[in-house]
Amino acid sequence: MSARWLAGKVGAAALTLLFVLIFNFFLFRAVGDPTTQLARLPGATDAEIAQLREDYGLDKPLFGQFVDYLGDTARLDLGVSQKSREEVWDEILHALPWTLLLVGTGTLLATLIGSWMGVVAATKRGTKTDDGLLGFSLFTYAAPEYWIGIILILVFAVWLPWFPAGQQVTPGVEFTSWFAEAWNVVDHLVLPATAMTLMLLGQYFLIMRSSMVDVMTEDFITVKRAIGLPRERVINRHAVPNALLPLVTISAIQFGAVAGGAITIETIFSWPGLGELSYNAIADKDYPMLQGTFLVFSFGVIFANLLADCLYFFLDPRVKSK
Protein backbone atom coordinates (compact mmCIF):
# COMPACT_ATOMS: atom_id res chain seq x y z
CA MET A 1 0.00 0.00 0.00
CA SER A 2 2.81 2.41 0.89
CA ALA A 3 4.70 1.66 -2.34
CA ARG A 4 1.54 2.28 -4.39
CA TRP A 5 0.87 5.52 -2.50
CA LEU A 6 4.45 6.71 -3.04
CA ALA A 7 4.35 5.74 -6.72
CA GLY A 8 1.15 7.76 -7.11
CA LYS A 9 2.75 10.84 -5.56
CA VAL A 10 5.87 10.52 -7.72
CA GLY A 11 3.70 10.05 -10.80
CA ALA A 12 1.66 13.14 -9.96
CA ALA A 13 4.87 15.13 -9.48
CA ALA A 14 6.19 13.89 -12.83
CA LEU A 15 2.97 14.92 -14.61
CA THR A 16 3.13 18.34 -12.95
CA LEU A 17 6.73 18.75 -14.09
CA LEU A 18 5.72 17.81 -17.64
CA PHE A 19 2.99 20.44 -17.55
CA VAL A 20 5.53 23.01 -16.33
CA LEU A 21 7.86 22.10 -19.20
CA ILE A 22 5.04 22.54 -21.73
CA PHE A 23 3.91 25.79 -20.12
CA ASN A 24 7.49 27.07 -19.93
CA PHE A 25 8.03 26.33 -23.62
CA PHE A 26 4.91 28.07 -24.89
CA LEU A 27 4.89 30.94 -22.38
CA PHE A 28 8.00 32.57 -23.76
CA ARG A 29 6.76 32.15 -27.31
CA ALA A 30 3.45 33.81 -26.49
CA VAL A 31 5.06 37.12 -25.49
CA GLY A 32 5.81 37.94 -29.11
CA ASP A 33 7.97 36.93 -32.02
CA PRO A 34 11.15 35.42 -30.53
CA THR A 35 13.08 36.46 -33.62
CA THR A 36 12.22 40.09 -33.04
CA GLN A 37 13.32 39.78 -29.42
CA LEU A 38 16.57 38.12 -30.43
CA ALA A 39 17.37 40.56 -33.19
CA ARG A 40 17.04 43.52 -30.79
CA LEU A 41 17.44 45.86 -33.77
CA PRO A 42 14.38 47.23 -35.59
CA GLY A 43 16.39 47.51 -38.81
CA ALA A 44 17.79 43.98 -38.81
CA THR A 45 18.07 42.46 -42.28
CA ASP A 46 16.17 39.38 -43.37
CA ALA A 47 19.45 37.46 -43.65
CA GLU A 48 20.41 38.31 -40.06
CA ILE A 49 16.99 37.29 -38.77
CA ALA A 50 17.13 34.04 -40.75
CA GLN A 51 20.55 33.28 -39.26
CA LEU A 52 19.18 33.92 -35.76
CA ARG A 53 16.24 31.62 -36.41
CA GLU A 54 18.62 28.88 -37.55
CA ASP A 55 21.01 29.37 -34.61
CA TYR A 56 18.20 29.11 -32.06
CA GLY A 57 16.31 26.36 -33.89
CA LEU A 58 13.36 28.66 -34.62
CA ASP A 59 13.31 27.68 -38.29
CA LYS A 60 11.88 24.27 -37.34
CA PRO A 61 8.17 23.52 -36.90
CA LEU A 62 6.79 24.19 -33.43
CA PHE A 63 6.60 20.50 -32.55
CA GLY A 64 10.21 20.02 -33.61
CA GLN A 65 11.25 22.96 -31.43
CA PHE A 66 9.42 21.41 -28.49
CA VAL A 67 11.15 18.04 -28.97
CA ASP A 68 14.53 19.80 -29.09
CA TYR A 69 13.58 21.77 -25.98
CA LEU A 70 12.75 18.59 -24.04
CA GLY A 71 16.01 16.96 -25.12
CA ASP A 72 18.09 20.01 -24.25
CA THR A 73 16.39 20.33 -20.86
CA ALA A 74 17.03 16.65 -20.09
CA ARG A 75 20.73 17.32 -20.80
CA LEU A 76 20.59 20.46 -18.60
CA ASP A 77 21.25 22.56 -21.69
CA LEU A 78 19.10 25.62 -20.98
CA GLY A 79 20.59 27.78 -23.69
CA VAL A 80 22.86 30.81 -23.68
CA SER A 81 22.14 34.07 -21.88
CA GLN A 82 21.50 36.90 -24.32
CA LYS A 83 23.07 39.37 -21.88
CA SER A 84 26.24 37.67 -20.64
CA ARG A 85 26.63 35.13 -23.49
CA GLU A 86 27.32 32.50 -20.82
CA GLU A 87 25.58 29.16 -20.44
CA VAL A 88 22.30 29.64 -18.53
CA TRP A 89 22.84 26.47 -16.49
CA ASP A 90 26.33 27.58 -15.42
CA GLU A 91 25.00 30.94 -14.18
CA ILE A 92 22.15 29.20 -12.35
CA LEU A 93 24.61 26.83 -10.67
CA HIS A 94 26.67 29.80 -9.56
CA ALA A 95 23.64 31.64 -8.11
CA LEU A 96 21.79 28.63 -6.63
CA PRO A 97 23.93 28.16 -3.47
CA TRP A 98 23.40 31.78 -2.46
CA THR A 99 19.64 31.47 -2.81
CA LEU A 100 19.64 28.20 -0.86
CA LEU A 101 21.68 29.87 1.89
CA LEU A 102 19.33 32.84 2.14
CA VAL A 103 16.05 30.94 1.78
CA GLY A 104 17.22 28.08 3.99
CA THR A 105 18.34 30.38 6.79
CA GLY A 106 15.20 32.53 6.63
CA THR A 107 12.85 29.55 6.46
CA LEU A 108 14.58 27.74 9.34
CA LEU A 109 14.49 30.80 11.58
CA ALA A 110 10.89 31.59 10.67
CA THR A 111 9.84 28.01 11.38
CA LEU A 112 11.57 27.83 14.76
CA ILE A 113 10.61 31.30 15.97
CA GLY A 114 7.10 31.24 14.49
CA SER A 115 6.35 27.81 15.93
CA TRP A 116 7.62 28.82 19.37
CA MET A 117 5.55 32.01 19.29
CA GLY A 118 2.50 30.01 18.20
CA VAL A 119 2.87 27.59 21.09
CA VAL A 120 3.28 30.43 23.59
CA ALA A 121 0.26 32.30 22.21
CA ALA A 122 -1.97 29.21 22.13
CA THR A 123 -1.12 28.20 25.70
CA LYS A 124 -1.81 31.76 26.88
CA ARG A 125 -4.86 32.39 24.73
CA GLY A 126 -6.80 35.52 25.61
CA THR A 127 -3.95 37.15 27.53
CA LYS A 128 -1.93 40.24 26.64
CA THR A 129 0.91 37.95 25.54
CA ASP A 130 -1.39 36.31 23.00
CA ASP A 131 -2.68 39.66 21.77
CA GLY A 132 0.82 41.10 21.44
CA LEU A 133 2.23 38.12 19.54
CA LEU A 134 -0.84 38.00 17.31
CA GLY A 135 -0.57 41.69 16.52
CA PHE A 136 3.14 41.47 15.73
CA SER A 137 2.68 38.42 13.48
CA LEU A 138 -0.19 40.04 11.58
CA PHE A 139 1.96 43.13 11.06
CA THR A 140 4.86 41.14 9.60
CA TYR A 141 2.44 39.02 7.56
CA ALA A 142 0.83 42.09 5.98
CA ALA A 143 4.00 44.15 5.47
CA PRO A 144 5.47 43.91 1.92
CA GLU A 145 8.87 42.26 1.82
CA TYR A 146 10.42 45.17 -0.07
CA TRP A 147 9.24 47.56 2.68
CA ILE A 148 10.73 45.33 5.37
CA GLY A 149 14.02 45.20 3.49
CA ILE A 150 14.19 48.97 3.01
CA ILE A 151 13.41 49.62 6.71
CA LEU A 152 16.14 47.17 7.78
CA ILE A 153 18.66 48.90 5.50
CA LEU A 154 17.71 52.37 6.77
CA VAL A 155 17.89 51.36 10.44
CA PHE A 156 20.74 48.85 10.62
CA ALA A 157 22.91 49.88 7.65
CA VAL A 158 22.43 53.67 7.51
CA TRP A 159 21.32 55.04 10.90
CA LEU A 160 23.07 52.31 12.89
CA PRO A 161 25.80 51.07 10.54
CA TRP A 162 26.04 47.66 12.14
CA PHE A 163 25.64 45.50 9.03
CA PRO A 164 26.39 45.85 5.31
CA ALA A 165 23.51 47.00 3.12
CA GLY A 166 24.06 44.57 0.27
CA GLN A 167 26.05 41.93 -1.60
CA GLN A 168 27.32 38.68 -0.13
CA VAL A 169 30.92 39.70 0.61
CA THR A 170 32.81 42.98 0.93
CA PRO A 171 34.19 43.86 -2.53
CA GLY A 172 37.95 44.11 -2.94
CA VAL A 173 38.84 42.50 0.40
CA GLU A 174 41.63 39.92 0.55
CA PHE A 175 40.61 37.32 3.14
CA THR A 176 43.38 35.72 5.17
CA SER A 177 41.45 32.52 5.91
CA TRP A 178 38.32 30.60 5.08
CA PHE A 179 36.87 31.51 8.46
CA ALA A 180 37.34 35.23 7.80
CA GLU A 181 35.53 34.95 4.49
CA ALA A 182 32.72 32.88 6.03
CA TRP A 183 32.28 35.42 8.83
CA ASN A 184 32.10 38.20 6.24
CA VAL A 185 29.35 36.28 4.42
CA VAL A 186 27.45 35.84 7.70
CA ASP A 187 27.76 39.58 8.34
CA HIS A 188 26.22 40.30 4.93
CA LEU A 189 23.58 37.61 5.43
CA VAL A 190 22.09 39.10 8.60
CA LEU A 191 19.84 41.75 7.03
CA PRO A 192 18.48 39.77 4.05
CA ALA A 193 17.93 36.68 6.24
CA THR A 194 16.11 38.85 8.79
CA ALA A 195 13.90 40.24 6.03
CA MET A 196 13.16 36.71 4.81
CA THR A 197 12.41 35.57 8.37
CA LEU A 198 10.02 38.44 9.05
CA MET A 199 8.31 37.82 5.70
CA LEU A 200 7.53 34.20 6.67
CA LEU A 201 7.18 34.53 10.44
CA GLY A 202 3.51 35.51 10.57
CA GLN A 203 2.37 32.56 8.47
CA TYR A 204 4.10 29.98 10.63
CA PHE A 205 2.88 31.68 13.79
CA LEU A 206 -0.76 31.74 12.67
CA ILE A 207 -0.71 28.12 11.51
CA MET A 208 1.00 26.90 14.69
CA ARG A 209 -1.29 28.89 16.98
CA SER A 210 -4.43 27.65 15.22
CA SER A 211 -3.16 24.06 15.22
CA MET A 212 -2.22 24.21 18.90
CA VAL A 213 -5.62 25.63 19.86
CA ASP A 214 -7.32 22.72 18.07
CA VAL A 215 -5.02 20.09 19.57
CA MET A 216 -5.45 21.44 23.10
CA THR A 217 -9.18 20.70 22.87
CA GLU A 218 -8.69 17.08 21.77
CA ASP A 219 -9.82 14.26 24.05
CA PHE A 220 -6.38 12.67 24.38
CA ILE A 221 -5.01 15.94 25.84
CA THR A 222 -7.85 15.95 28.37
CA VAL A 223 -7.10 12.33 29.26
CA LYS A 224 -3.38 13.05 29.73
CA ARG A 225 -4.21 15.89 32.09
CA ALA A 226 -6.81 13.78 33.91
CA ILE A 227 -4.31 11.05 34.76
CA GLY A 228 -2.13 13.62 36.48
CA LEU A 229 0.57 14.46 33.94
CA PRO A 230 2.05 17.96 34.40
CA ARG A 231 0.69 20.58 32.01
CA GLU A 232 4.13 21.43 30.57
CA ARG A 233 4.81 17.77 29.84
CA VAL A 234 1.46 17.31 28.11
CA ILE A 235 2.12 20.37 25.97
CA ASN A 236 5.71 19.52 25.04
CA ARG A 237 5.37 15.73 24.64
CA HIS A 238 1.88 15.39 23.18
CA ALA A 239 0.33 18.66 22.00
CA VAL A 240 3.28 20.22 20.15
CA PRO A 241 4.24 17.13 18.04
CA ASN A 242 0.66 16.78 16.82
CA ALA A 243 0.32 20.51 16.17
CA LEU A 244 3.49 20.52 14.05
CA LEU A 245 1.98 18.34 11.32
CA PRO A 246 0.23 21.18 9.43
CA LEU A 247 3.54 23.06 9.28
CA VAL A 248 4.96 20.33 7.05
CA THR A 249 2.27 21.00 4.48
CA ILE A 250 2.36 24.78 4.75
CA SER A 251 6.15 24.80 4.33
CA ALA A 252 5.83 23.06 0.96
CA ILE A 253 2.87 25.13 -0.20
CA GLN A 254 4.63 28.36 0.74
CA PHE A 255 7.77 27.47 -1.21
CA GLY A 256 6.43 29.27 -4.25
CA ALA A 257 5.78 32.40 -2.19
CA VAL A 258 9.26 32.08 -0.69
CA ALA A 259 10.74 31.97 -4.18
CA GLY A 260 8.79 35.10 -5.11
CA GLY A 261 9.92 36.86 -1.96
CA ALA A 262 13.50 35.84 -2.65
CA ILE A 263 13.39 37.74 -5.94
CA THR A 264 12.40 40.95 -4.14
CA ILE A 265 14.75 40.54 -1.17
CA GLU A 266 17.74 39.51 -3.28
CA THR A 267 17.18 42.50 -5.55
CA ILE A 268 16.96 44.96 -2.65
CA PHE A 269 20.09 43.60 -0.96
CA SER A 270 21.99 42.86 -4.21
CA TRP A 271 22.26 39.26 -3.08
CA PRO A 272 23.65 37.28 -6.05
CA GLY A 273 21.11 34.45 -6.10
CA LEU A 274 18.44 33.19 -8.45
CA GLY A 275 16.11 36.02 -7.43
CA GLU A 276 18.47 38.75 -8.57
CA LEU A 277 19.27 36.69 -11.66
CA SER A 278 15.56 36.55 -12.50
CA TYR A 279 15.08 40.27 -11.89
CA ASN A 280 18.00 41.18 -14.16
CA ALA A 281 16.70 38.79 -16.81
CA ILE A 282 13.31 40.55 -16.73
CA ALA A 283 14.95 43.98 -16.96
CA ASP A 284 17.22 42.88 -19.83
CA LYS A 285 14.54 40.81 -21.62
CA ASP A 286 16.93 37.88 -21.38
CA TYR A 287 14.37 35.19 -22.17
CA PRO A 288 16.68 32.13 -22.08
CA MET A 289 17.81 33.10 -18.57
CA LEU A 290 14.26 33.88 -17.45
CA GLN A 291 13.04 30.59 -18.87
CA GLY A 292 15.79 28.73 -17.03
CA THR A 293 15.18 30.36 -13.65
CA PHE A 294 11.42 29.83 -14.00
CA LEU A 295 12.05 26.13 -14.61
CA VAL A 296 14.35 25.83 -11.58
CA PHE A 297 11.89 27.61 -9.28
CA SER A 298 9.05 25.42 -10.56
CA PHE A 299 11.06 22.26 -10.01
CA GLY A 300 11.81 23.44 -6.47
CA VAL A 301 8.10 23.89 -5.72
CA ILE A 302 7.23 20.44 -7.12
CA PHE A 303 10.07 18.76 -5.23
CA ALA A 304 9.14 20.55 -1.99
CA ASN A 305 5.53 19.36 -2.24
CA LEU A 306 6.63 15.79 -3.00
CA LEU A 307 9.00 15.85 -0.03
CA ALA A 308 6.22 17.19 2.21
CA ASP A 309 3.90 14.37 1.12
CA CYS A 310 6.58 11.80 1.93
CA LEU A 311 7.29 13.36 5.33
CA TYR A 312 3.59 13.49 6.11
CA PHE A 313 3.32 9.80 5.28
CA PHE A 314 5.90 8.93 7.95
CA LEU A 315 4.81 11.52 10.52
CA ASP A 316 1.05 10.92 10.46
CA PRO A 317 -0.06 7.27 10.93
CA ARG A 318 -3.54 8.16 9.63
CA VAL A 319 -2.12 8.66 6.14
CA LYS A 320 -0.73 5.11 6.08
CA SER A 321 -4.15 3.63 6.77
CA LYS A 322 -5.75 5.28 3.73
ABEGO torsion letter per residue (X at the ends): XAAAAAAAAAAAAAAAAAAAAAAAAAAAAAAEBAAAAAAGBAABBAAAAAAAAAAAGAABBAAAAAAAAAAAAAAGBAEBBAAAGBBAAAAAAAAAAAAAAAAAAAAAAAAAAAAAAAAAAAAABGBAAAAAAAAAAAAAAABBAAAAAAAAAAAAAAABBABBABEABBBGBBBABAAAAAAAAAAAAAAAAAAAAAAAAAAAAAAAAAAAAAAAABAAAAAAAAAGBBAAAAAAAAAAAAAAAAAAAAAAAAAAAAAAAAAAAAAAAGBBBAAAAAAAAAAAGBAAAAAAAAAAAAAAAAAAAAAAAAAAAAABAAAAAX
